[in-house]
Amino acid sequence: MTDDRPRAASGRPGPPRRGERGGDRPMTDRNARRPLVPKALRADFPIFDQTIAGKPLVYLDSAATAQKPRAVLEAMTRFYERDYANVHRAVHTLAGRATEAYEEAREAVRRFLGARSAAEIVFTRNTTGSLNLVAQAYARPRLGPGDEIVLTPLEHHANLLPWQRVARETGARLVFIEPTDDLRITEAAIDQAITPRTKIVALAHVSNVTGAVAPIAHAARRAHAVGAVIVVDAAQSAPHLPLDVRALDVDFLAFSGHKMLGPTGIGVLYAKEEHLRSMEPYEVGGEMIDRVTLFDATWREPPWKFEAGTPPIAEAIGLRAAIEYLEAIGMDAIEAHVVRLTNLAAEALANEPGVVVYGPRTDRHAVVAFNVGRIHAHDVSTILDAEGIAVRAGHHCAQPLMTRLGVPATVRASFYLYNDEDDVERLVVGVRRVKEFFGDVFGEPVPGDHRGSL
Amino acid sequence: MSLENLYREIIVDHYKHPRKRGTLEGSGVLAVELKNPSCGDRITLYVRREDDRLAAVRFVGEGCMISMSSASMMSALVEGKTADEAEALARAFFRLVQGKPLDRATEEALGDAVALQGVHQFPVRIKCATLAWKALELALAEGGAAAGSPDGTPAP
């Protein structure tokens, strides 16, 4: 375990320490905890009430987007049917209910992240929207030639392209942390990349291709030691491990609702309030203003000054329902379950002759990227689809990483709380079927650099 | 739907033993690169035209079995044809992979490429099958080294 992120308070009950969320966990977390029984949980997800190609659906694409429990769908429907109105403007009853529900959703996110104040929670469209906001509204006015932005070559495009752009615009330089041969980000490599010239450190918490966890708390300490800020892409970690922004001491943290059982169209940007106060709005227009004259305007307080226009109201309410669903099971339990399944799958696949698994040997979170002999990932995916198994095939919006692996694409299986050992077994059997189908002609490994293989 | 129908022997054979794989150099050679950014498939098609004829056609690329076998079939088929004939074949191919009816003569004219008819039962794979043919269309339009982004919807 290379990660030094603090574990959520496992010694509960007890006085909450700073940075631990013991003091403000919701009732559902303490009193209504549900055991993590994937087969039982699947009954909460209407999508599993069907067959694909005549077989029960095995959904192994949650890293792309997660399925939705009925609690989320019903919360959104209920809002549309009974309470729907715009927020923050009108004074009629429905507007009051909608505003209250929207701000309660913000409070749920604050609690989920262990943030100090709801003013630190900005609702955006998705992770990409959050990261562009940081790059343009925080970084751009503060960077210049000679400044450095530290990234890794494993980043999802969402945490690469906004920095490429801001570097072009300001003359700042991108510096990449060198991963290990098995594609992990170590503390030593972070120490080497961060220098007094570093102004921004932007890292994925969990890689969407290798499933490796980056030592975020360490990176935050190093960044702060040189006066830089740290931006965390938590798109792949928020769904399945306990997050605590105060204990990690990160400046910015971004994730999407749809990968953690919530709806599409809503993302979160956590930012320390001092940063939000010092930033100009990213977009301007309705909702986010204080006073407007024909030639000038002033802004509302954070977080509202970063939420121009009508926000995703029902989506925020859906996200809250998703958070409460996750909390009722417990993020610790979800993490343990997902890590166990993922490592099981990685090992089983690596033991299949002709299959190459990319990334670290152990401690994998949620995703397993692999290839089957010389068979292209799309062809693998089509055969698995005929077995009722949904996986991702392609470059996973991480093209520089594919280049490093020396392959055009990989197959990616990703796991969540509704998956179980049977799904892993179905995947392995499906991969055997792929090999059978295409014959032993394709038994050699895919060409390229296999340093990342198990 | 049948996977055997999608991956017929002839398709696998073109993938394993691609016809017309390679590059062309020299004056009068047009190179068209086409990518599918959503999945990473890519092809570079080389065409040397002599008068109105596609005197030589070669391709290099990387992608799934459907996209690469389609490139092999297309290149072998259109080499030696006139631009008008090649364009008519491309139109016929787009109809084929959408499952639209073709008369027997047109089917025969498509040669090995008819094996990709089964793709119409796998709509998400249509863009794989059409990548090379879209590159051909660009080459015929003399789009130079233009790079395009097929959206998966075959041209009408």
Interface residues (C-beta under 8 A of the other chain):
Chain A: A53 I375 H376 A377 H378 D379 T382 I383 A386 A393 G394 H395 Q399 M402 P408 A409 F437 F438 V441
Chain B: M1 L3 L6 Y7 V12 K16 S38 C39 G40 D41 E62 G63 C64 M65 I66 F122 R125 C128
